[in-house]
Amino acid sequence: MEYEYFPNFDLTGRVAIITGGGRGLGKWIAFGMAKAGANLVLAGRKIEDCEQVIKQINKKKIEAIAVRADVTRVSDLSDLVEKTIKHFKRIDILVNNAGVNRNLGFQKVTEDDYDYIMDTNLKGAYFCAKLVAEAMIPRKKGKIINIASSAGELVRPGLPNSLYSISKAGVIMFTKALAEEVAKFNITVNAVAPGYTIEGMAKPMIAHPEVVEEILKWTPLGRMGEYRDLIGPVLFLASEASNYITGQTIFVDGGRTVL
């Protein structure tokens, strides 16, 4: 055989933390990682949701636990890392998925709105990555995947989203900055940035046909995204196939960010 190495997308035996793992995109990432063979730690404010996801996973080949954690509380994140290490002895993968939004024009944004979004989307991602990276450093190996958004890269007329956009732009830049800091420990940090998805936070907005028409006008592939469109890129970044990629953001948005 001419080539001895081929990309390996298998996650068998790896230990992955998924924040916001009890519903939405986090749930589908959990299903995808379980199918790829990863052991799971699903974290969320509602542990019951995480436990329900675990019940739906075929656990013949993997092990999964649920941990109650509010990502806005650093003490909860410390507890999450501690429980993961205690149970599995290591952390191989982090998916910083927990996120929130309030679709408001800037004139309606209050201090409470600002704190709610920034504390979850940016502070939570920052400190979760920090604590997990510190646990990965002794092993000199790890994969950190942040869930950003195409809203962190661009805006479109008539779709006010300034506060959410700021938080996700911060996630994109944090991904680059942290990647540089931890590269010497063989830890990669990348992001996946979804566009509008029919199941996601945009659901209240896309209940209006005129909004959908506006979104599709700026989407070359001509359709809204689905959660299943995001599973593959996350699994790729979690696998050995992406070992030479770090500090990057993959936009999964039907081409929206190219216009």
Short mmCIF file of the C-alpha atoms (twelve columns), coordinates in Angstrom:
data_MODEL
# 
_entry.id   MODEL 
# 
loop_
_atom_site.group_PDB 
_atom_site.id 
_atom_site.type_symbol 
_atom_site.label_atom_id 
_atom_site.label_alt_id 
_atom_site.label_comp_id 
_atom_site.label_asym_id 
_atom_site.label_seq_id 
_atom_site.Cartn_x 
_atom_site.Cartn_y 
_atom_site.Cartn_z 
_atom_site.pdbx_PDB_model_num 
ATOM 1   C CA . MET A 1   0.000   0.000  0.000  1 
ATOM 2   C CA . GLU A 2   1.396   3.386  -1.016 1 
ATOM 3   C CA . TYR A 3   -0.058  5.274  1.931  1 
ATOM 4   C CA . GLU A 4   0.052   3.890  5.445  1 
ATOM 5   C CA . TYR A 5   -2.195  6.498  7.018  1 
ATOM 6   C CA . PHE A 6   -5.837  7.222  6.272  1 
ATOM 7   C CA . PRO A 7   -8.151  9.605  8.180  1 
ATOM 8   C CA . ASN A 8   -9.937  8.010  11.087 1 
ATOM 9   C CA . PHE A 9   -13.340 9.348  12.068 1 
ATOM 10  C CA . ASP A 10  -13.897 6.740  14.780 1 
ATOM 11  C CA . LEU A 11  -14.398 8.034  18.340 1 
ATOM 12  C CA . THR A 12  -14.476 4.666  20.084 1 
ATOM 13  C CA . GLY A 13  -13.458 4.999  23.719 1 
ATOM 14  C CA . ARG A 14  -13.125 8.791  23.642 1 
ATOM 15  C CA . VAL A 15  -14.729 10.830 26.410 1 
ATOM 16  C CA . ALA A 16  -16.785 13.819 25.250 1 
ATOM 17  C CA . ILE A 17  -18.482 16.541 27.283 1 
ATOM 18  C CA . ILE A 18  -21.420 18.221 25.545 1 
ATOM 19  C CA . THR A 19  -22.876 21.297 27.223 1 
ATOM 20  C CA . GLY A 20  -26.530 21.948 26.530 1 
ATOM 21  C CA . GLY A 21  -26.672 18.226 25.807 1 
ATOM 22  C CA . GLY A 22  -30.272 17.690 26.850 1 
ATOM 23  C CA . ARG A 23  -32.070 19.178 23.893 1 
ATOM 24  C CA . GLY A 24  -31.777 20.888 20.524 1 
ATOM 25  C CA . LEU A 25  -28.484 20.650 18.678 1 
ATOM 26  C CA . GLY A 26  -26.741 19.220 21.754 1 
ATOM 27  C CA . LYS A 27  -29.043 16.219 21.709 1 
ATOM 28  C CA . TRP A 28  -28.277 15.455 18.059 1 
ATOM 29  C CA . ILE A 29  -24.552 15.900 18.569 1 
ATOM 30  C CA . ALA A 30  -24.847 13.390 21.416 1 
ATOM 31  C CA . PHE A 31  -26.588 10.894 19.132 1 
ATOM 32  C CA . GLY A 32  -23.894 11.357 16.475 1 
ATOM 33  C CA . MET A 33  -21.001 10.986 18.900 1 
ATOM 34  C CA . ALA A 34  -22.547 7.923  20.499 1 
ATOM 35  C CA . LYS A 35  -22.885 6.306  17.080 1 
ATOM 36  C CA . ALA A 36  -19.201 7.099  16.449 1 
ATOM 37  C CA . GLY A 37  -18.341 5.289  19.699 1 
ATOM 38  C CA . ALA A 38  -17.696 8.132  22.156 1 
ATOM 39  C CA . ASN A 39  -18.517 7.926  25.846 1 
ATOM 40  C CA . LEU A 40  -20.628 10.919 26.824 1 
ATOM 41  C CA . VAL A 41  -21.070 13.438 29.596 1 
ATOM 42  C CA . LEU A 42  -24.207 15.456 28.903 1 
ATOM 43  C CA . ALA A 43  -24.427 18.679 30.874 1 
ATOM 44  C CA . GLY A 44  -27.372 21.013 31.258 1 
ATOM 45  C CA . ARG A 45  -29.385 23.085 33.677 1 
ATOM 46  C CA . LYS A 46  -32.173 20.502 33.487 1 
ATOM 47  C CA . ILE A 47  -30.497 17.182 34.235 1 
ATOM 48  C CA . GLU A 48  -33.784 15.412 33.475 1 
ATOM 49  C CA . ASP A 49  -33.465 16.436 29.814 1 
ATOM 50  C CA . CYS A 50  -29.945 15.003 29.649 1 
ATOM 51  C CA . GLU A 51  -31.116 11.777 31.268 1 
ATOM 52  C CA . GLN A 52  -33.890 11.464 28.674 1 
ATOM 53  C CA . VAL A 53  -31.358 11.776 25.859 1 
ATOM 54  C CA . ILE A 54  -29.195 9.096  27.459 1 
ATOM 55  C CA . LYS A 55  -32.208 6.766  27.575 1 
ATOM 56  C CA . GLN A 56  -32.538 7.111  23.797 1 
ATOM 57  C CA . ILE A 57  -28.908 6.199  23.129 1 
ATOM 58  C CA . ASN A 58  -27.862 2.625  22.424 1 
ATOM 59  C CA . LYS A 59  -25.484 2.083  25.333 1 
ATOM 60  C CA . LYS A 60  -24.260 -1.378 24.376 1 
ATOM 61  C CA . LYS A 61  -20.924 0.026  23.224 1 
ATOM 62  C CA . ILE A 62  -20.712 3.341  25.056 1 
ATOM 63  C CA . GLU A 63  -21.198 4.758  28.520 1 
ATOM 64  C CA . ALA A 64  -23.014 8.026  29.235 1 
ATOM 65  C CA . ILE A 65  -23.726 10.109 32.324 1 
ATOM 66  C CA . ALA A 66  -25.689 13.298 32.969 1 
ATOM 67  C CA . VAL A 67  -24.419 16.199 35.074 1 
ATOM 68  C CA . ARG A 68  -26.440 19.185 36.190 1 
ATOM 69  C CA . ALA A 69  -24.503 22.322 35.225 1 
ATOM 70  C CA . ASP A 70  -25.383 25.940 34.566 1 
ATOM 71  C CA . VAL A 71  -22.593 27.206 32.293 1 
ATOM 72  C CA . THR A 72  -22.959 30.743 33.651 1 
ATOM 73  C CA . ARG A 73  -21.619 29.485 36.994 1 
ATOM 74  C CA . VAL A 74  -17.916 28.707 37.019 1 
ATOM 75  C CA . SER A 75  -18.407 26.573 40.140 1 
ATOM 76  C CA . ASP A 76  -20.821 24.362 38.158 1 
ATOM 77  C CA . LEU A 77  -18.265 24.017 35.367 1 
ATOM 78  C CA . SER A 78  -15.544 23.059 37.843 1 
ATOM 79  C CA . ASP A 79  -17.906 20.427 39.240 1 
ATOM 80  C CA . LEU A 80  -18.635 19.169 35.711 1 
ATOM 81  C CA . VAL A 81  -14.950 18.672 34.949 1 
ATOM 82  C CA . GLU A 82  -14.318 17.081 38.337 1 
ATOM 83  C CA . LYS A 83  -17.177 14.585 37.927 1 
ATOM 84  C CA . THR A 84  -16.066 13.717 34.397 1 
ATOM 85  C CA . ILE A 85  -12.493 13.029 35.516 1 
ATOM 86  C CA . LYS A 86  -13.701 11.033 38.504 1 
ATOM 87  C CA . HIS A 87  -15.933 8.835  36.351 1 
ATOM 88  C CA . PHE A 88  -13.917 8.468  33.127 1 
ATOM 89  C CA . LYS A 89  -10.383 9.442  34.299 1 
ATOM 90  C CA . ARG A 90  -9.908  11.850 31.369 1 
ATOM 91  C CA . ILE A 91  -11.536 14.247 28.877 1 
ATOM 92  C CA . ASP A 92  -10.826 13.908 25.162 1 
ATOM 93  C CA . ILE A 93  -13.450 16.182 23.609 1 
ATOM 94  C CA . LEU A 94  -15.452 19.227 24.640 1 
ATOM 95  C CA . VAL A 95  -18.390 20.536 22.640 1 
ATOM 96  C CA . ASN A 96  -19.240 24.003 23.931 1 
ATOM 97  C CA . ASN A 97  -22.823 23.919 22.707 1 
ATOM 98  C CA . ALA A 98  -24.926 25.669 25.374 1 
ATOM 99  C CA . GLY A 99  -26.354 28.895 23.994 1 
ATOM 100 C CA . VAL A 100 -29.324 31.248 24.237 1 
ATOM 101 C CA . ASN A 101 -30.836 34.142 22.346 1 
ATOM 102 C CA . ARG A 102 -33.480 36.823 22.637 1 
ATOM 103 C CA . ASN A 103 -34.414 38.236 19.247 1 
ATOM 104 C CA . LEU A 104 -34.492 41.935 20.072 1 
ATOM 105 C CA . GLY A 105 -33.622 45.133 18.305 1 
ATOM 106 C CA . PHE A 106 -30.965 47.078 20.198 1 
ATOM 107 C CA . GLN A 107 -33.492 49.657 21.461 1 
ATOM 108 C CA . LYS A 108 -35.339 46.948 23.375 1 
ATOM 109 C CA . VAL A 109 -32.264 45.295 24.904 1 
ATOM 110 C CA . THR A 110 -32.020 45.594 28.693 1 
ATOM 111 C CA . GLU A 111 -29.088 44.967 30.990 1 
ATOM 112 C CA . ASP A 112 -30.733 41.676 31.970 1 
ATOM 113 C CA . ASP A 113 -30.907 40.638 28.306 1 
ATOM 114 C CA . TYR A 114 -27.236 41.525 27.857 1 
ATOM 115 C CA . ASP A 115 -26.093 39.563 30.912 1 
ATOM 116 C CA . TYR A 116 -28.293 36.568 30.061 1 
ATOM 117 C CA . ILE A 117 -26.871 36.168 26.552 1 
ATOM 118 C CA . MET A 118 -23.261 37.096 27.224 1 
ATOM 119 C CA . ASP A 119 -22.987 35.020 30.397 1 
ATOM 120 C CA . THR A 120 -24.221 31.896 28.614 1 
ATOM 121 C CA . ASN A 121 -22.798 32.261 25.123 1 
ATOM 122 C CA . LEU A 122 -19.414 33.806 25.880 1 
ATOM 123 C CA . LYS A 123 -18.561 33.543 29.576 1 
ATOM 124 C CA . GLY A 124 -19.845 29.970 29.711 1 
ATOM 125 C CA . ALA A 125 -17.904 28.907 26.622 1 
ATOM 126 C CA . TYR A 126 -14.759 30.651 27.855 1 
ATOM 127 C CA . PHE A 127 -14.578 29.124 31.304 1 
ATOM 128 C CA . CYS A 128 -15.738 25.676 30.222 1 
ATOM 129 C CA . ALA A 129 -12.978 25.582 27.594 1 
ATOM 130 C CA . LYS A 130 -10.456 26.929 30.111 1 
ATOM 131 C CA . LEU A 131 -11.223 24.290 32.727 1 
ATOM 132 C CA . VAL A 132 -11.361 21.430 30.225 1 
ATOM 133 C CA . ALA A 133 -8.128  22.543 28.547 1 
ATOM 134 C CA . GLU A 134 -6.397  22.544 31.932 1 
ATOM 135 C CA . ALA A 135 -7.545  18.935 32.389 1 
ATOM 136 C CA . MET A 136 -6.287  18.030 28.897 1 
ATOM 137 C CA . ILE A 137 -2.853  19.628 29.212 1 
ATOM 138 C CA . PRO A 138 -1.199  16.858 31.302 1 
ATOM 139 C CA . ARG A 139 -2.122  14.312 28.596 1 
ATOM 140 C CA . LYS A 140 -1.044  16.682 25.787 1 
ATOM 141 C CA . LYS A 141 -4.062  15.821 23.714 1 
ATOM 142 C CA . GLY A 142 -7.591  17.124 23.229 1 
ATOM 143 C CA . LYS A 143 -10.272 18.536 20.980 1 
ATOM 144 C CA . ILE A 144 -12.327 21.613 21.864 1 
ATOM 145 C CA . ILE A 145 -15.236 22.517 19.597 1 
ATOM 146 C CA . ASN A 146 -17.166 25.730 20.123 1 
ATOM 147 C CA . ILE A 147 -20.600 26.256 18.608 1 
ATOM 148 C CA . ALA A 148 -20.571 29.735 17.093 1 
ATOM 149 C CA . SER A 149 -22.994 31.135 14.502 1 
ATOM 150 C CA . SER A 150 -22.940 32.742 11.087 1 
ATOM 151 C CA . ALA A 151 -24.432 35.713 12.964 1 
ATOM 152 C CA . GLY A 152 -20.961 36.203 14.434 1 
ATOM 153 C CA . GLU A 153 -19.633 36.914 10.940 1 
ATOM 154 C CA . LEU A 154 -22.349 38.935 9.178  1 
ATOM 155 C CA . VAL A 155 -25.662 40.714 9.473  1 
ATOM 156 C CA . ARG A 156 -28.631 40.919 7.139  1 
ATOM 157 C CA . PRO A 157 -31.053 43.846 6.729  1 
ATOM 158 C CA . GLY A 158 -34.323 43.512 8.616  1 
ATOM 159 C CA . LEU A 159 -33.118 40.776 10.996 1 
ATOM 160 C CA . PRO A 160 -31.983 42.605 14.172 1 
ATOM 161 C CA . ASN A 161 -29.722 40.407 16.260 1 
ATOM 162 C CA . SER A 162 -26.926 42.643 17.559 1 
ATOM 163 C CA . LEU A 163 -26.534 41.162 21.032 1 
ATOM 164 C CA . TYR A 164 -26.431 37.534 19.905 1 
ATOM 165 C CA . SER A 165 -24.070 38.512 17.080 1 
ATOM 166 C CA . ILE A 166 -21.637 40.117 19.513 1 
ATOM 167 C CA . SER A 167 -21.573 37.001 21.674 1 
ATOM 168 C CA . LYS A 168 -20.944 34.667 18.740 1 
ATOM 169 C CA . ALA A 169 -18.321 36.939 17.189 1 
ATOM 170 C CA . GLY A 170 -16.589 36.670 20.552 1 
ATOM 171 C CA . VAL A 171 -16.751 32.871 20.350 1 
ATOM 172 C CA . ILE A 172 -15.128 32.939 16.900 1 
ATOM 173 C CA . MET A 173 -12.256 35.136 18.065 1 
ATOM 174 C CA . PHE A 174 -11.907 33.177 21.310 1 
ATOM 175 C CA . THR A 175 -11.556 30.027 19.206 1 
ATOM 176 C CA . LYS A 176 -8.597  31.556 17.364 1 
ATOM 177 C CA . ALA A 177 -6.923  32.971 20.462 1 
ATOM 178 C CA . LEU A 178 -7.248  29.842 22.577 1 
ATOM 179 C CA . ALA A 179 -6.071  27.663 19.673 1 
ATOM 180 C CA . GLU A 180 -2.778  29.564 19.645 1 
ATOM 181 C CA . GLU A 181 -2.320  29.258 23.400 1 
ATOM 182 C CA . VAL A 182 -2.915  25.515 23.682 1 
ATOM 183 C CA . ALA A 183 -1.327  24.365 20.407 1 
ATOM 184 C CA . LYS A 184 1.918   23.553 22.243 1 
ATOM 185 C CA . PHE A 185 -0.054  20.985 24.251 1 
ATOM 186 C CA . ASN A 186 -1.394  19.284 21.091 1 
ATOM 187 C CA . ILE A 187 -4.916  20.534 21.839 1 
ATOM 188 C CA . THR A 188 -6.956  21.810 18.902 1 
ATOM 189 C CA . VAL A 189 -9.692  24.419 19.206 1 
ATOM 190 C CA . ASN A 190 -12.169 24.938 16.386 1 
ATOM 191 C CA . ALA A 191 -15.723 26.159 15.914 1 
ATOM 192 C CA . VAL A 192 -18.801 25.190 13.953 1 
ATOM 193 C CA . ALA A 193 -21.034 28.102 12.960 1 
ATOM 194 C CA . PRO A 194 -24.597 27.215 11.961 1 
ATOM 195 C CA . GLY A 195 -26.782 29.409 9.817  1 
ATOM 196 C CA . TYR A 196 -30.539 29.482 10.262 1 
ATOM 197 C CA . THR A 197 -31.926 26.051 11.155 1 
ATOM 198 C CA . ILE A 198 -35.570 25.066 11.152 1 
ATOM 199 C CA . GLU A 199 -35.280 23.463 14.598 1 
ATOM 200 C CA . GLY A 200 -33.110 26.103 16.231 1 
ATOM 201 C CA . MET A 201 -33.394 29.438 17.991 1 
ATOM 202 C CA . ALA A 202 -34.695 30.988 14.776 1 
ATOM 203 C CA . LYS A 203 -37.906 28.956 15.055 1 
ATOM 204 C CA . PRO A 204 -40.026 31.904 16.306 1 
ATOM 205 C CA . MET A 205 -38.691 34.080 13.473 1 
ATOM 206 C CA . ILE A 206 -39.286 31.562 10.690 1 
ATOM 207 C CA . ALA A 207 -42.920 31.218 11.688 1 
ATOM 208 C CA . HIS A 208 -43.326 34.272 9.453  1 
ATOM 209 C CA . PRO A 209 -43.215 33.477 5.702  1 
ATOM 210 C CA . GLU A 210 -41.757 36.882 4.854  1 
ATOM 211 C CA . VAL A 211 -38.787 36.236 7.168  1 
ATOM 212 C CA . VAL A 212 -38.161 32.824 5.591  1 
ATOM 213 C CA . GLU A 213 -38.293 34.416 2.146  1 
ATOM 214 C CA . GLU A 214 -35.694 36.981 3.224  1 
ATOM 215 C CA . ILE A 215 -33.398 34.301 4.680  1 
ATOM 216 C CA . LEU A 216 -33.598 32.054 1.623  1 
ATOM 217 C CA . LYS A 217 -32.850 35.014 -0.636 1 
ATOM 218 C CA . TRP A 218 -29.409 35.151 0.994  1 
ATOM 219 C CA . THR A 219 -28.828 31.367 1.114  1 
ATOM 220 C CA . PRO A 220 -27.256 29.935 -2.078 1 
ATOM 221 C CA . LEU A 221 -28.395 26.351 -1.363 1 
ATOM 222 C CA . GLY A 222 -31.957 27.629 -1.127 1 
ATOM 223 C CA . ARG A 223 -33.083 25.905 2.053  1 
ATOM 224 C CA . MET A 224 -32.971 26.227 5.811  1 
ATOM 225 C CA . GLY A 225 -30.473 24.092 7.693  1 
ATOM 226 C CA . GLU A 226 -31.322 21.114 9.891  1 
ATOM 227 C CA . TYR A 227 -29.582 19.788 12.974 1 
ATOM 228 C CA . ARG A 228 -28.446 16.735 11.017 1 
ATOM 229 C CA . ASP A 229 -26.410 19.059 8.770  1 
ATOM 230 C CA . LEU A 230 -24.252 19.990 11.770 1 
ATOM 231 C CA . ILE A 231 -23.448 16.554 13.161 1 
ATOM 232 C CA . GLY A 232 -20.852 15.675 10.503 1 
ATOM 233 C CA . PRO A 233 -18.702 18.801 10.901 1 
ATOM 234 C CA . VAL A 234 -18.675 18.392 14.690 1 
ATOM 235 C CA . LEU A 235 -17.667 14.723 14.421 1 
ATOM 236 C CA . PHE A 236 -14.944 15.636 11.929 1 
ATOM 237 C CA . LEU A 237 -13.442 18.213 14.294 1 
ATOM 238 C CA . ALA A 238 -13.661 15.737 17.181 1 
ATOM 239 C CA . SER A 239 -11.856 13.016 15.240 1 
ATOM 240 C CA . GLU A 240 -8.244  12.282 14.314 1 
ATOM 241 C CA . ALA A 241 -9.075  13.329 10.754 1 
ATOM 242 C CA . SER A 242 -8.833  17.000 11.802 1 
ATOM 243 C CA . ASN A 243 -5.549  16.817 13.722 1 
ATOM 244 C CA . TYR A 244 -3.867  19.532 11.631 1 
ATOM 245 C CA . ILE A 245 -6.760  21.983 11.870 1 
ATOM 246 C CA . THR A 246 -6.958  24.514 14.693 1 
ATOM 247 C CA . GLY A 247 -8.311  28.015 15.230 1 
ATOM 248 C CA . GLN A 248 -10.795 27.600 12.400 1 
ATOM 249 C CA . THR A 249 -14.533 28.157 12.094 1 
ATOM 250 C CA . ILE A 250 -16.554 25.960 9.744  1 
ATOM 251 C CA . PHE A 251 -19.681 27.795 8.569  1 
ATOM 252 C CA . VAL A 252 -22.553 25.365 8.042  1 
ATOM 253 C CA . ASP A 253 -25.013 27.816 6.571  1 
ATOM 254 C CA . GLY A 254 -25.909 26.788 3.035  1 
ATOM 255 C CA . GLY A 255 -23.395 29.309 1.686  1 
ATOM 256 C CA . ARG A 256 -24.923 32.324 3.427  1 
ATOM 257 C CA . THR A 257 -21.576 33.762 4.512  1 
ATOM 258 C CA . VAL A 258 -20.118 33.777 1.009  1 
ATOM 259 C CA . LEU A 259 -22.490 36.523 -0.185 1 
# 
